[in-house]
Amino acid sequence: MASSSRSSQPKVIVGLDFGTTFSGFSFAHRSDPDDVQSFYDWPDAGRPYCKTQTSLFYSPAGELLAWGWSALKAYSEALQVSSSTGQGEVGLLVSKFKPILEDGELAKSMLEVLPGWATAEKLIVDYLGCISEFIGGHLRQKYGSCLLREEVAWCLSVPAIWSDASKRKMEIYAEKAGIVKGKHCSSSEASSFPLKIVLEPEAASFYCQKQLKDTAILCNGDKFLTVDVGGGTIDLVVHEKVEGGSSYEVREVSASSGELGGGTYVDKNFLGLLKRKIGCLESFDDPETLHKITRWWLGSLGKSSFDGTGFKLYELPRKLSKAWKKFDEQLGCAEGHDEEYYEEIKLSEEELRGIFDTEIEKVAALIDKQLSHCRDTMIQHVFLVGGFAESPYLVKKITEKYNSSNAGVTREVIAPPSPGAAICKGAVALGFGTAAVVSRISKKWYGLRTAQRFQEGDREEYKFVNDEGADMCDKKFQIFVKNGESIAEDTFVSERNLGPSFAKQRSMTIELFSSSGEIAPSYVTDPGCKRLGKYIFDISENMELGNKRSVFVSMYFGRSTIQVFAQRINFGKNRQPEKLYCVDLSGSSIGRKRKSRI
């Protein structure tokens, strides 16, 4: 596409919800920012839905063949060919891989079963590249081929519970996928507008406010809880409506919270139940059959239709039926069971409830925790959104538990229409600025590693002498933001002048740390402290100034991601603030042994 001079404002803003199980997008033109549209006609979806599968299908050699719903179709066709021809390897279907971005035991266990080439970076960059290219094609069909990719601004949602490092990785992977320009982007046609990282429960909060403005009228000072129950994460945030330039401005009342959970975990419970009922399923090795079972469960007759009552019957694939009968015969427990017994499986109402209840109880516990944090204030509304919020059983249980009337004040649980589209639609509103979070609550202590004058009581092992003969103490935690502090958006909350400890230093190492402890940390080695990253800042000019060279470090903490800037004050040719990427990305290469599941 040819390039042109870029306007200072994007023509179109896209909200991209990259989810664990499903992903989707919404968009609006700057001529009518309130007309936010979503996409429903995904290739090979079978039925209209606001999202496509977060799935990729690769050849055995690692070549990307299909994505989204098309990945499931291509995989199913490959299995059929393999079954009829006896062909060995069919390729690799990868689904629900978003959690591998957040380092931890879950990510490690997921990566262990993948071939060596299927890294977290490759999977996410491949998927973001495919879906963004598809979105670009749809936008050109909608607005004309003259729309340039560089005229589109992108808002990418992430869970609020994600670490700062994971949010930063998403920014880098978006650049590598060619979505936005940056030092990691090789495309000249990518958007010139900076990527906006949007927290999922915040985006969902604004969708609910706009969608329900006529039924859930919010006045200044009203407080409401948004519960985003997705495929892999549960995110909660309590907001208070405030008076401002926008109709949808809020402040965070208590720190956002959440944990891993949601629809994917219900799917695991379903498979666990089947394995307990069908004895051979644990060792049954037929990908085609397992794929059919999964598609039934995720389809319209599976989990999305269960409302807490009734049972479900599923006609088993022939291969599994025969294997089950043979397995029972070998164990001597097939007596009394005819052929029809092995042809279908019945899931009782009690069993189905058990599949869901562990995750519903998890959601309820998180809601209770947020309500206890806000015990001095009344929460008027509980908004229930996210892909898993399309479960009528979940909505029923949460509504029964939390709808209440206390001292004349009513709390109402509301599940808006199209809860799966809530995040991407709300992200568009945040992108246009028609909605805003004016302040957030810090969930940690944040600061820099510094060397300070040695004081009585400081640790002797960190003591050193600088060029001027002064006793100094290394590894001090210089606090920029306090745990629980309310931080206004888009303001420098902390600014510090720093300098080299030694006159001949040619660089300064700027290290950003956090601490999750309740007590303020004194040293970066205190329990609970974690290094978020480091940046080597060049101070090699005007060496004659020695340790009198001054570097001004400032931080934005009120945004959805942390941003750090450094500026040479009294030396050097470039004295403009430089954005530092103070996030350690080494965690993306988890030490592991890998085995192929192809």
C-alpha positions in Angstrom: 0.0 0.0 0.0 1.3 3.4 -0.8 2.1 5.8 2.0 0.8 9.3 2.5 1.2 12.1 5.0 -0.4 10.9 8.2 -3.1 12.9 10.0 -2.6 13.7 13.7 -5.7 11.6 14.4 -6.4 8.1 13.2 -9.3 7.5 10.8 -10.3 4.2 12.5 -9.7 2.8 15.9 -9.7 -1.0 16.4 -10.2 -2.8 19.7 -8.6 -6.2 19.6 -9.5 -8.8 22.2 -6.8 -11.5 22.0 -8.4 -14.1 24.3 -7.5 -17.5 25.6 -10.2 -19.5 23.8 -11.7 -16.9 21.4 -10.5 -13.6 19.9 -12.4 -10.8 18.2 -12.4 -7.1 17.3 -14.5 -4.0 17.1 -13.9 -0.8 15.3 -15.3 2.7 14.7 -14.6 5.6 12.3 -13.5 8.9 13.7 -16.5 10.5 11.9 -18.8 8.6 14.3 -16.9 7.2 17.3 -20.1 6.1 19.0 -21.0 3.8 16.1 -18.8 0.9 17.4 -19.2 -2.2 15.2 -18.1 -5.8 15.8 -17.5 -8.6 13.3 -19.5 -11.8 13.3 -19.0 -13.7 10.0 -15.7 -15.5 10.6 -14.5 -17.9 8.0 -15.5 -21.6 8.7 -17.3 -20.6 11.9 -20.5 -22.4 11.1 -22.6 -19.7 12.9 -22.4 -16.0 13.4 -20.4 -15.1 16.5 -18.4 -12.1 17.6 -15.2 -14.1 18.0 -13.1 -16.7 16.2 -11.0 -19.5 17.8 -7.6 -18.6 19.2 -6.1 -21.5 17.3 -3.3 -22.1 14.8 -2.6 -25.1 12.6 0.9 -25.9 11.5 2.4 -28.5 9.1 4.8 -31.0 10.7 7.6 -28.8 9.5 6.3 -25.8 11.3 4.7 -23.9 8.4 1.6 -22.0 9.4 -1.4 -23.4 7.4 -4.5 -21.9 9.0 -5.7 -19.8 11.9 -9.0 -19.2 13.8 -12.0 -21.5 13.0 -10.2 -22.4 9.8 -7.4 -24.0 11.9 -9.9 -26.4 13.4 -11.4 -27.2 10.0 -8.0 -27.8 8.5 -6.9 -30.0 11.4 -10.1 -32.0 11.2 -9.6 -32.6 7.4 -6.0 -33.6 8.0 -7.1 -36.1 10.6 -9.6 -37.6 8.2 -7.0 -37.9 5.5 -4.5 -39.5 7.9 -7.2 -42.0 9.1 -8.1 -43.1 5.6 -4.6 -43.2 4.2 -2.6 -44.3 7.2 -0.4 -41.2 6.9 1.6 -40.5 10.1 2.1 -36.9 11.1 -0.8 -34.6 10.4 0.6 -31.4 11.8 0.1 -29.4 15.0 -3.1 -27.7 16.2 -2.3 -25.2 19.0 -5.2 -23.7 20.9 -5.7 -21.7 24.1 -2.0 -20.7 24.1 -2.4 -17.1 25.5 -1.4 -18.2 29.0 2.2 -19.0 27.9 2.9 -15.3 27.8 2.6 -15.1 31.5 5.6 -17.0 32.9 4.8 -19.6 35.5 4.1 -23.2 36.0 1.1 -23.2 33.6 3.2 -21.7 30.8 6.0 -24.1 31.5 3.7 -27.1 31.4 2.1 -25.9 28.1 5.5 -25.3 26.4 6.8 -28.7 27.5 4.4 -30.6 25.2 5.2 -28.4 22.1 8.0 -28.9 19.6 11.0 -26.7 20.0 10.1 -24.2 17.2 6.7 -23.5 18.8 7.9 -20.7 21.1 5.6 -18.3 22.9 6.8 -15.5 20.7 6.2 -17.4 17.4 2.7 -18.5 18.3 1.5 -15.1 19.5 3.2 -13.1 16.7 1.8 -15.5 14.1 -1.7 -15.2 15.5 -1.6 -11.4 15.9 -0.2 -11.1 12.4 -3.0 -13.3 10.9 -5.9 -11.6 12.7 -4.6 -8.1 12.1 -4.2 -8.7 8.4 -7.8 -10.1 8.3 -9.0 -7.0 10.2 -7.2 -4.7 7.7 -8.9 -6.4 4.8 -12.3 -6.0 6.4 -11.7 -2.3 7.1 -10.7 -1.7 3.5 -13.9 -3.4 2.3 -15.9 -1.3 4.7 -14.2 2.1 4.1 -12.6 1.7 0.7 -9.2 0.6 -0.5 -7.8 4.1 0.1 -7.7 3.4 3.8 -4.1 3.0 4.8 -2.9 0.7 7.6 -0.9 3.6 9.0 -4.2 5.5 9.5 -5.6 2.9 11.9 -4.9 3.0 15.6 -5.0 -0.2 17.7 -6.1 -0.9 21.2 -5.0 -4.4 22.5 -6.6 -5.8 25.6 -4.7 -7.7 28.3 -5.8 -9.2 31.7 -5.5 -6.8 34.6 -3.7 -9.6 36.6 -0.9 -9.9 34.1 2.5 -8.8 35.2 4.2 -5.6 33.8 6.6 -7.8 31.9 3.8 -9.7 30.1 2.2 -6.4 29.1 5.4 -5.2 27.7 5.9 -8.5 25.7 2.5 -7.9 24.1 3.7 -4.5 22.9 6.8 -6.1 21.4 4.9 -9.0 19.8 2.4 -6.5 18.3 5.3 -4.7 16.7 6.8 -7.9 15.4 3.4 -8.9 14.0 3.4 -5.7 11.9 0.5 -4.0 13.7 2.3 -0.9 14.9 5.7 0.6 14.1 8.5 0.4 16.5 12.1 -0.9 16.8 10.8 -4.5 16.6 8.6 -3.9 13.5 9.9 -4.6 10.0 6.9 -3.4 8.1 6.8 0.1 6.6 3.0 -0.1 6.3 2.3 -0.6 10.0 0.3 1.9 12.0 2.3 5.0 13.1 0.0 5.5 16.0 1.3 4.0 19.3 -0.3 0.8 20.5 -2.7 1.4 23.4 -2.7 -1.5 26.0 -6.1 -1.7 27.5 -7.0 -3.6 30.7 -9.8 -6.1 30.0 -12.0 -5.3 33.0 -11.7 -1.6 32.3 -12.7 -2.0 28.7 -15.7 -4.2 29.8 -16.7 -1.6 32.4 -17.1 1.1 29.8 -19.0 -1.2 27.4 -21.5 -1.9 30.2 -21.9 1.8 31.0 -22.7 2.7 27.4 -24.7 -0.4 26.6 -26.9 -0.1 29.8 -27.1 3.7 30.0 -30.9 3.6 29.8 -31.4 0.7 32.2 -28.6 1.0 34.7 -28.4 4.8 35.2 -25.2 5.8 37.0 -24.9 9.1 38.8 -21.7 10.8 40.0 -20.4 8.9 43.0 -22.1 5.6 42.1 -19.9 2.6 42.5 -20.1 -0.6 40.4 -18.1 -3.9 40.1 -17.2 -5.3 36.7 -16.5 -9.0 36.6 -14.8 -10.1 33.4 -15.0 -13.9 33.2 -13.1 -15.1 30.1 -11.6 -18.3 28.9 -8.5 -18.3 31.0 -8.7 -15.4 33.5 -11.1 -13.8 35.9 -10.6 -10.0 36.3 -12.5 -7.7 38.6 -12.4 -3.9 39.1 -14.5 -1.6 41.2 -15.1 1.9 39.6 -16.8 5.1 40.8 -18.4 7.4 38.3 -16.9 10.8 38.5 -17.8 14.1 36.9 -15.6 15.0 33.9 -15.4 16.1 30.3 -16.5 12.6 29.2 -19.8 11.0 30.0 -17.9 7.9 31.0 -15.1 8.8 33.4 -14.4 6.7 36.4 -11.8 6.3 39.2 -10.7 3.0 40.6 -12.0 2.4 44.1 -9.9 -0.6 45.0 -7.0 -2.3 43.3 -8.1 -4.6 40.4 -7.9 -8.3 41.2 -8.4 -11.7 39.7 -6.8 -15.1 39.1 -6.6 -17.8 36.5 -9.9 -19.4 35.8 -13.0 -19.3 33.5 -14.3 -21.2 30.6 -11.1 -23.2 29.8 -11.1 -24.6 33.3 -14.7 -25.7 32.8 -13.6 -27.5 29.6 -10.9 -29.3 31.6 -13.5 -30.4 34.2 -15.7 -31.8 31.4 -12.8 -33.9 30.0 -12.0 -35.0 33.5 -15.6 -36.2 34.0 -15.6 -38.1 30.7 -12.4 -39.9 31.7 -14.0 -41.0 34.9 -17.0 -42.3 33.1 -15.3 -43.8 30.1 -12.5 -46.0 31.5 -10.5 -46.2 28.3 -10.5 -42.5 27.6 -7.3 -41.8 29.6 -5.2 -43.9 27.3 -7.3 -43.5 24.2 -5.1 -42.2 21.4 -7.1 -41.0 18.5 -6.9 -37.2 17.9 -9.8 -37.2 15.5 -12.2 -38.6 18.1 -11.0 -36.3 20.8 -11.4 -33.4 18.4 -15.0 -34.3 17.7 -15.8 -34.5 21.4 -14.3 -31.1 22.0 -16.2 -29.5 19.1 -19.5 -30.9 20.5 -18.8 -29.5 23.9 -17.8 -26.1 22.6 -20.8 -26.0 20.2 -24.3 -24.8 20.7 -25.5 -28.1 22.2 -22.6 -28.2 24.8 -21.7 -26.0 27.7 -23.2 -22.8 26.4 -26.7 -24.3 26.6 -26.6 -25.6 30.2 -28.7 -23.5 32.5 -28.4 -25.6 35.6 -31.3 -28.0 34.8 -31.6 -31.1 32.7 -29.2 -33.7 31.4 -27.2 -34.1 28.2 -26.8 -37.0 25.9 -23.8 -37.3 23.5 -23.6 -40.0 20.8 -20.0 -41.2 21.0 -17.8 -41.6 17.9 -17.7 -45.2 16.7 -14.0 -45.7 17.5 -14.4 -44.6 21.1 -17.6 -46.7 21.5 -15.8 -49.9 20.4 -12.7 -49.1 22.5 -14.8 -48.5 25.6 -16.7 -51.8 25.2 -13.4 -53.7 24.6 -11.8 -52.1 27.6 -14.7 -53.1 29.9 -14.7 -56.6 28.5 -11.0 -57.0 29.4 -11.7 -55.8 32.9 -14.7 -58.1 33.2 -17.2 -55.3 33.8 -19.1 -55.3 30.6 -21.7 -57.8 31.8 -25.2 -56.4 31.8 -24.4 -53.7 29.3 -25.7 -54.0 25.8 -24.3 -52.5 22.6 -26.4 -49.3 23.0 -24.9 -48.6 26.4 -21.5 -47.9 24.8 -22.9 -45.8 22.0 -23.8 -42.7 24.0 -22.9 -41.0 27.2 -25.3 -39.4 29.6 -24.2 -36.4 31.7 -26.6 -35.9 34.6 -27.7 -32.5 35.9 -25.7 -33.1 39.0 -22.6 -34.0 37.0 -23.0 -30.9 34.8 -23.3 -28.6 37.7 -20.1 -30.1 39.2 -18.3 -29.2 36.0 -19.3 -25.6 36.4 -19.4 -25.1 40.1 -15.7 -25.0 40.9 -15.3 -22.0 38.5 -18.5 -20.3 39.7 -17.3 -20.6 43.3 -14.0 -19.1 42.2 -15.8 -16.2 40.7 -18.0 -15.8 43.8 -14.9 -15.8 46.1 -13.3 -13.0 44.1 -16.5 -11.0 44.2 -16.7 -11.5 48.0 -13.1 -10.2 48.3 -13.8 -7.1 46.3 -17.0 -6.4 48.2 -15.1 -6.8 51.5 -12.5 -4.3 50.4 -15.3 -1.8 49.7 -17.3 -2.6 52.9 -17.6 1.1 53.7 -19.3 1.9 50.3 -22.3 0.4 48.5 -21.8 -1.3 45.2 -25.0 -0.5 43.2 -24.3 -2.8 40.2 -22.3 -5.9 39.4 -21.7 -6.2 35.6 -21.0 -9.7 34.4 -19.1 -9.9 31.1 -16.6 -12.0 29.1 -17.0 -15.2 27.1 -17.8 -17.4 30.0 -20.6 -14.9 31.0 -22.6 -16.3 28.1 -23.2 -19.3 30.3 -26.8 -19.0 31.6 -25.9 -21.2 34.6 -23.1 -18.8 35.6 -25.4 -15.8 35.3 -28.2 -17.5 37.2 -25.9 -18.5 40.1 -24.2 -15.1 40.5 -27.5 -13.3 40.2 -29.1 -15.4 42.9 -26.1 -14.8 45.2 -25.5 -11.1 44.7 -28.8 -9.4 43.8 -29.8 -7.8 47.1 -31.6 -4.9 48.8 -30.0 -3.4 51.9 -31.3 -0.4 53.8 -33.3 0.7 50.8 -30.2 0.5 48.5 -30.4 -2.1 45.8 -27.5 -4.0 44.2 -28.3 -5.5 40.9 -26.4 -8.1 38.8 -26.5 -7.3 35.1 -25.3 -9.4 32.2 -25.4 -7.1 29.2 -26.2 -8.4 25.7 -23.2 -9.9 23.7 -21.0 -10.2 26.8 -18.3 -11.7 24.6 -17.9 -8.4 22.7 -17.7 -6.3 25.8 -13.9 -6.0 25.9 -13.2 -5.1 22.3 -16.1 -2.6 22.1 -15.0 -0.9 25.3 -11.5 -0.8 24.1 -12.6 1.3 21.1 -14.2 3.8 23.5 -11.0 4.1 25.5 -9.1 4.6 22.2 -11.2 7.5 21.2 -11.1 9.0 24.6 -14.9 8.9 25.0 -14.2 7.0 28.1 -11.4 7.3 30.6 -10.0 6.0 33.9 -8.9 9.1 35.7 -7.0 7.2 38.5 -5.9 3.7 39.4 -4.9 2.0 42.6 -1.3 0.7 42.7 -1.1 -2.9 43.7 2.6 -2.8 44.5 5.5 -0.7 45.7 7.6 0.6 42.7 11.0 2.1 42.7 14.6 2.1 41.5 17.8 0.6 42.8 20.0 3.4 44.0 23.1 4.1 45.9 22.6 6.5 48.8 24.7 8.0 51.6 25.4 5.3 54.2 23.3 5.8 57.3 23.5 4.1 60.7 21.7 0.9 60.6 22.3 0.3 56.9 23.6 -3.1 55.8 27.4 -3.3 56.0 27.6 -5.8 53.1 26.2 -3.1 50.7 28.7 -0.4 51.9 31.2 1.1 49.4 33.2 4.3 49.1 32.7 6.7 46.1 35.2 9.0 44.4 34.7 11.7 47.0 35.5 9.4 49.9 31.9 9.3 51.1 30.5 6.1 52.5 27.6 4.9 50.3 25.0 2.1 50.6 24.1 0.2 47.4 20.9 -1.7 46.6 18.6 0.8 48.3 15.0 0.7 47.1 14.1 4.3 46.3 10.3 4.3 46.3 8.4 6.0 43.5 4.9 4.7 44.2 3.4 3.2 47.3 1.3 0.1 47.5 -2.4 1.1 47.6 -1.7 4.7 46.4 -4.2 6.3 44.0 -2.4 7.4 40.9 -3.9 9.9 38.4 -3.7 8.9 34.8 -1.2 10.5 32.4 0.8 12.3 35.1 4.4 11.9 36.1 3.9 10.6 39.6 7.5 10.5 40.4 10.6 12.3 39.2 14.2 12.0 40.5 17.6 13.4 39.7 20.2 10.7 39.7 23.9 10.8 39.0 26.9 8.4 38.6 28.6 7.1 41.8 32.0 7.4 40.1 33.5 10.1 37.9 34.7 7.8 35.2 31.4 6.0 34.7 30.4 5.9 31.0 26.9 4.4 31.6 24.3 4.2 34.3 22.3 1.1 35.0 18.7 2.1 35.7 16.8 -0.8 37.3 13.1 -0.8 38.1 11.8 -2.9 41.0 8.5 -3.8 42.5 7.5 -5.3 45.8 4.2 -7.0 46.7 4.8 -6.8 50.5 2.6 -4.8 52.8 5.6 -3.1 54.4 7.7 -0.6 52.4 10.9 -2.2 51.2 14.3 -0.7 52.2 16.5 -2.8 49.8 15.9 -4.3 46.4 16.9 -7.7 48.0 14.1 -7.6 50.6 11.6 -10.5 50.5 8.9 -9.8 47.8 11.1 -7.6 45.7 11.3 -8.4 42.0 13.3 -6.7 39.3 11.1 -5.7 36.4 14.0 -4.9 34.2 17.0 -2.7 33.6 18.3 -0.3 31.0 21.9 0.8 30.3 21.8 4.6 29.8 24.7 6.2 28.0 26.4 9.0 30.0 29.7 9.0 28.1 29.6 12.6 27.0 31.1 15.5 28.9 33.2 13.2 31.0 34.9 16.3 32.5 31.8 16.8 34.7 32.6 13.5 36.5 29.9 12.6 39.0 28.3 16.0 38.6 26.4 14.7 35.5 22.7 14.7 36.2 20.1 12.4 34.8 16.4 13.1 35.4 14.3 9.9 35.7 10.5 10.2 35.5 7.7 7.6 35.5 4.2 7.3 34.4 2.4 4.9 36.7 -1.3 5.8 36.1 -1.5 4.1 32.8 -2.3 0.4 32.0 1.5 -0.1 31.6 4.5 1.4 33.4 6.5 3.9 31.3 9.9 5.1 32.4 11.8 8.0 30.9 15.4 9.3 31.4 16.8 12.7 30.4 20.3 14.2 30.4 20.1 17.5 32.2 23.5 19.2 32.1 25.5 17.2 29.6 25.3 15.5 26.2 23.9 16.6 22.8 20.6 14.8 23.1 18.7 16.2 26.1 15.3 15.1 25.2 13.5 12.5 27.4 14.2 8.9 26.2 11.6 6.2 26.8 13.2 3.3 28.6 11.8 -0.2 28.2 12.5 -1.3 31.8 11.1 -4.8 31.5 13.2 -7.9 31.6 12.1 -10.1 28.7 14.5 -13.0 29.5 11.6 -14.7 31.2 10.1 -15.5 27.8 12.7 -18.2 27.3 11.7 -20.6 30.0 14.2 -23.3 30.7 12.5 -26.6 29.7 12.7 -29.9 28.0 10.3 -30.2 25.1 8.6 -33.2 23.6 6.6 -33.1 20.4 2.9 -34.0 20.5 2.6 -34.2 16.7 
